[in-house]
Amino acid sequence: MKNKIKNNPRIILNKIRWDSIYDINKLRISYLHRGANENIKFINGGEIISIDKSFFETKNSNIPYHRIMIIKYDKKILFNRFKDKK
């Protein structure tokens, strides 16, 4: 993926969701959730209901993009908030 795409969680999620070469069920997202074990929760791509301008929706919550820490697709890291800040 190009750098512009690689640095934007919303674009990454939309690409995986709508591009037929990808299987959204291979997607795993780590996100900040205060109160969770080590303040991190995980969600699989198949749990995503919709992708909005500032958050994505699951059955149980809306998760803002700024809370996403890591996006992996089939063990490959597509987005890493810690690494991409450098």
Backbone as JSON Lines, residues from 0, in Angstrom:
{"i":0,"aa":"M","n":[0.84,-1.19,0.0],"ca":[0.0,0.0,0.0],"c":[0.88,1.25,0.0]}
{"i":1,"aa":"K","n":[0.39,2.29,-0.63],"ca":[1.13,3.54,-0.68],"c":[1.17,4.19,0.7]}
{"i":2,"aa":"N","n":[2.15,5.1,0.92],"ca":[2.32,5.74,2.22],"c":[1.08,6.48,2.69]}
{"i":3,"aa":"K","n":[0.4,7.22,1.8],"ca":[-0.79,7.96,2.19],"c":[-1.86,7.0,2.72]}
{"i":4,"aa":"I","n":[-2.01,5.89,2.05],"ca":[-2.97,4.88,2.48],"c":[-2.5,4.24,3.78]}
{"i":5,"aa":"K","n":[-1.22,3.94,3.85],"ca":[-0.66,3.23,5.0],"c":[-0.8,4.03,6.3]}
{"i":6,"aa":"N","n":[-0.86,5.34,6.23],"ca":[-0.93,6.18,7.42],"c":[-2.34,6.58,7.81]}
{"i":7,"aa":"N","n":[-3.36,6.04,7.16],"ca":[-4.73,6.44,7.43],"c":[-5.6,5.21,7.7]}
{"i":8,"aa":"P","n":[-5.96,4.97,8.96],"ca":[-6.75,3.79,9.3],"c":[-8.07,3.68,8.54]}
{"i":9,"aa":"R","n":[-8.75,4.79,8.32],"ca":[-10.03,4.75,7.61],"c":[-9.86,4.25,6.18]}
{"i":10,"aa":"I","n":[-8.85,4.75,5.49],"ca":[-8.59,4.32,4.11],"c":[-8.22,2.84,4.08]}
{"i":11,"aa":"I","n":[-7.41,2.41,5.03],"ca":[-7.03,0.99,5.1],"c":[-8.26,0.12,5.29]}
{"i":12,"aa":"L","n":[-9.12,0.47,6.25],"ca":[-10.31,-0.33,6.52],"c":[-11.25,-0.38,5.31]}
{"i":13,"aa":"N","n":[-11.44,0.75,4.64],"ca":[-12.28,0.76,3.45],"c":[-11.69,-0.09,2.33]}
{"i":14,"aa":"K","n":[-10.39,-0.02,2.15],"ca":[-9.74,-0.82,1.1],"c":[-9.94,-2.3,1.37]}
{"i":15,"aa":"I","n":[-9.71,-2.73,2.6],"ca":[-9.86,-4.14,2.95],"c":[-11.33,-4.57,2.82]}
{"i":16,"aa":"R","n":[-12.22,-3.7,3.23],"ca":[-13.65,-4.06,3.2],"c":[-14.2,-4.18,1.77]}
{"i":17,"aa":"W","n":[-13.8,-3.29,0.87],"ca":[-14.43,-3.22,-0.44],"c":[-13.63,-3.82,-1.59]}
{"i":18,"aa":"D","n":[-12.34,-4.04,-1.41],"ca":[-11.52,-4.62,-2.48],"c":[-11.64,-6.14,-2.43]}
{"i":19,"aa":"S","n":[-12.09,-6.74,-3.51],"ca":[-12.39,-8.17,-3.52],"c":[-11.16,-9.07,-3.36]}
{"i":20,"aa":"I","n":[-9.96,-8.51,-3.48],"ca":[-8.77,-9.36,-3.28],"c":[-8.49,-9.62,-1.8]}
{"i":21,"aa":"Y","n":[-9.16,-8.88,-0.92],"ca":[-8.96,-9.05,0.52],"c":[-10.12,-9.78,1.17]}
{"i":22,"aa":"D","n":[-9.82,-10.44,2.27],"ca":[-10.84,-11.09,3.1],"c":[-10.86,-10.35,4.44]}
{"i":23,"aa":"I","n":[-11.92,-9.61,4.7],"ca":[-12.0,-8.78,5.91],"c":[-11.87,-9.61,7.19]}
{"i":24,"aa":"N","n":[-12.16,-10.89,7.12],"ca":[-12.04,-11.74,8.3],"c":[-10.59,-12.0,8.7]}
{"i":25,"aa":"K","n":[-9.64,-11.67,7.83],"ca":[-8.21,-11.81,8.16],"c":[-7.65,-10.55,8.82]}
{"i":26,"aa":"L","n":[-8.5,-9.56,8.99],"ca":[-8.1,-8.29,9.58],"c":[-8.23,-8.34,11.1]}
{"i":27,"aa":"R","n":[-7.23,-7.79,11.8],"ca":[-7.26,-7.72,13.26],"c":[-6.83,-6.31,13.67]}
{"i":28,"aa":"I","n":[-7.64,-5.69,14.52],"ca":[-7.39,-4.31,14.93],"c":[-7.16,-4.26,16.44]}
{"i":29,"aa":"S","n":[-6.09,-3.6,16.85],"ca":[-5.82,-3.34,18.27],"c":[-6.15,-1.88,18.51]}
{"i":30,"aa":"Y","n":[-6.93,-1.62,19.57],"ca":[-7.3,-0.23,19.83],"c":[-7.31,0.07,21.32]}
{"i":31,"aa":"L","n":[-7.11,1.34,21.64],"ca":[-7.09,1.82,23.01],"c":[-8.49,1.77,23.59]}
{"i":32,"aa":"H","n":[-8.61,1.1,24.75],"ca":[-9.89,1.0,25.45],"c":[-9.59,1.06,26.95]}
{"i":33,"aa":"R","n":[-9.74,2.23,27.52],"ca":[-9.41,2.41,28.93],"c":[-10.26,1.47,29.81]}
{"i":34,"aa":"G","n":[-9.58,0.81,30.72],"ca":[-10.26,-0.12,31.6],"c":[-10.08,-1.57,31.18]}
{"i":35,"aa":"A","n":[-9.71,-1.78,29.93],"ca":[-9.45,-3.14,29.45],"c":[-8.07,-3.59,29.94]}
{"i":36,"aa":"N","n":[-7.79,-4.86,29.83],"ca":[-6.48,-5.38,30.2],"c":[-5.4,-4.64,29.4]}
{"i":37,"aa":"E","n":[-4.49,-3.96,30.08],"ca":[-3.43,-3.14,29.49],"c":[-3.99,-2.03,28.59]}
{"i":38,"aa":"N","n":[-5.26,-1.68,28.8],"ca":[-5.95,-0.62,28.05],"c":[-6.03,-0.87,26.55]}
{"i":39,"aa":"I","n":[-5.9,-2.12,26.13],"ca":[-5.97,-2.49,24.72],"c":[-7.02,-3.56,24.52]}
{"i":40,"aa":"K","n":[-7.83,-3.39,23.47],"ca":[-8.78,-4.41,23.06],"c":[-8.5,-4.78,21.61]}
{"i":41,"aa":"F","n":[-9.01,-5.92,21.2],"ca":[-8.8,-6.42,19.85],"c":[-10.15,-6.7,19.21]}
{"i":42,"aa":"I","n":[-10.22,-6.5,17.91],"ca":[-11.44,-6.8,17.17],"c":[-11.04,-7.4,15.83]}
{"i":43,"aa":"N","n":[-11.82,-8.34,15.35],"ca":[-11.6,-8.91,14.03],"c":[-12.4,-8.12,13.0]}
{"i":44,"aa":"G","n":[-11.87,-8.04,11.79],"ca":[-12.5,-7.26,10.74],"c":[-13.94,-7.65,10.44]}
{"i":45,"aa":"G","n":[-14.26,-8.92,10.61],"ca":[-15.61,-9.39,10.34],"c":[-16.65,-8.79,11.27]}
{"i":46,"aa":"E","n":[-16.21,-8.17,12.36],"ca":[-17.12,-7.54,13.32],"c":[-17.5,-6.12,12.93]}
{"i":47,"aa":"I","n":[-16.83,-5.58,11.91],"ca":[-17.12,-4.21,11.47],"c":[-18.44,-4.18,10.72]}
{"i":48,"aa":"I","n":[-19.33,-3.3,11.16],"ca":[-20.64,-3.13,10.53],"c":[-20.59,-2.01,9.49]}
{"i":49,"aa":"S","n":[-19.98,-0.88,9.87],"ca":[-19.87,0.24,8.94],"c":[-18.61,1.05,9.24]}
{"i":50,"aa":"I","n":[-18.19,1.8,8.23],"ca":[-17.0,2.65,8.34],"c":[-17.45,4.07,8.06]}
{"i":51,"aa":"D","n":[-17.38,4.91,9.09],"ca":[-17.85,6.29,9.0],"c":[-16.66,7.23,8.84]}
{"i":52,"aa":"K","n":[-16.93,8.52,8.81],"ca":[-15.87,9.51,8.62],"c":[-14.87,9.55,9.78]}
{"i":53,"aa":"S","n":[-15.34,9.43,11.01],"ca":[-14.43,9.57,12.16],"c":[-14.38,8.34,13.07]}
{"i":54,"aa":"F","n":[-15.13,7.3,12.74],"ca":[-15.12,6.08,13.55],"c":[-15.62,4.91,12.71]}
{"i":55,"aa":"F","n":[-15.38,3.68,13.21],"ca":[-16.03,2.53,12.6],"c":[-16.95,1.9,13.63]}
{"i":56,"aa":"E","n":[-18.0,1.27,13.13],"ca":[-19.05,0.74,14.0],"c":[-18.98,-0.78,14.07]}
{"i":57,"aa":"T","n":[-19.17,-1.3,15.28],"ca":[-19.32,-2.73,15.51],"c":[-20.68,-2.94,16.18]}
{"i":58,"aa":"K","n":[-21.01,-4.17,16.42],"ca":[-22.28,-4.48,17.08],"c":[-22.38,-3.82,18.46]}
{"i":59,"aa":"N","n":[-21.23,-3.73,19.15],"ca":[-21.22,-3.26,20.54],"c":[-20.77,-1.82,20.74]}
{"i":60,"aa":"S","n":[-20.1,-1.21,19.75],"ca":[-19.59,0.14,19.98],"c":[-19.18,0.83,18.68]}
{"i":61,"aa":"N","n":[-18.9,2.12,18.82],"ca":[-18.29,2.92,17.76],"c":[-16.86,3.21,18.2]}
{"i":62,"aa":"I","n":[-15.89,2.92,17.35],"ca":[-14.49,3.07,17.72],"c":[-13.88,4.17,16.85]}
{"i":63,"aa":"P","n":[-13.47,5.29,17.47],"ca":[-12.85,6.38,16.71],"c":[-11.48,5.94,16.17]}
{"i":64,"aa":"Y","n":[-11.13,6.43,14.99],"ca":[-9.86,6.05,14.36],"c":[-8.65,6.44,15.19]}
{"i":65,"aa":"H","n":[-8.75,7.54,15.95],"ca":[-7.59,7.97,16.73],"c":[-7.25,6.98,17.85]}
{"i":66,"aa":"R","n":[-8.15,6.05,18.15],"ca":[-7.88,5.03,19.16],"c":[-7.22,3.78,18.6]}
{"i":67,"aa":"I","n":[-7.18,3.66,17.27],"ca":[-6.56,2.48,16.66],"c":[-5.05,2.54,16.85]}
{"i":68,"aa":"M","n":[-4.5,1.46,17.38],"ca":[-3.06,1.37,17.59],"c":[-2.36,0.59,16.46]}
{"i":69,"aa":"I","n":[-2.92,-0.57,16.13],"ca":[-2.32,-1.44,15.12],"c":[-3.41,-2.07,14.28]}
{"i":70,"aa":"I","n":[-3.17,-2.15,12.97],"ca":[-4.04,-2.9,12.06],"c":[-3.17,-3.96,11.4]}
{"i":71,"aa":"K","n":[-3.58,-5.21,11.53],"ca":[-2.87,-6.33,10.9],"c":[-3.79,-7.01,9.9]}
{"i":72,"aa":"Y","n":[-3.19,-7.45,8.8],"ca":[-3.92,-8.27,7.85],"c":[-3.11,-9.54,7.63]}
{"i":73,"aa":"D","n":[-3.66,-10.66,8.08],"ca":[-3.0,-11.95,7.91],"c":[-1.54,-11.88,8.37]}
{"i":74,"aa":"K","n":[-1.31,-11.39,9.57],"ca":[0.0,-11.27,10.24],"c":[0.88,-10.14,9.71]}
{"i":75,"aa":"K","n":[0.46,-9.43,8.66],"ca":[1.23,-8.29,8.15],"c":[0.69,-7.01,8.76]}
{"i":76,"aa":"I","n":[1.57,-6.19,9.3],"ca":[1.16,-4.92,9.9],"c":[0.95,-3.88,8.8]}
{"i":77,"aa":"L","n":[-0.27,-3.39,8.7],"ca":[-0.61,-2.36,7.72],"c":[-0.55,-0.96,8.32]}
{"i":78,"aa":"F","n":[-0.79,-0.88,9.62],"ca":[-0.78,0.41,10.32],"c":[-0.27,0.19,11.73]}
{"i":79,"aa":"N","n":[0.68,1.04,12.14],"ca":[1.2,0.99,13.5],"c":[1.36,2.43,13.97]}
{"i":80,"aa":"R","n":[0.48,2.86,14.83],"ca":[0.48,4.24,15.29],"c":[1.83,4.62,15.92]}
{"i":81,"aa":"F","n":[2.47,3.69,16.61],"ca":[3.74,3.98,17.29],"c":[4.87,4.16,16.27]}
{"i":82,"aa":"K","n":[4.93,3.29,15.29],"ca":[5.98,3.36,14.28],"c":[5.76,4.53,13.32]}
{"i":83,"aa":"D","n":[4.51,4.75,12.9],"ca":[4.19,5.77,11.91],"c":[4.36,7.2,12.43]}
{"i":84,"aa":"K","n":[4.52,7.37,13.74],"ca":[4.69,8.71,14.33],"c":[6.1,9.24,14.13]}
{"i":85,"aa":"K","n":[7.05,8.36,13.88],"ca":[8.46,8.77,13.77],"c":[8.73,9.6,12.54]}
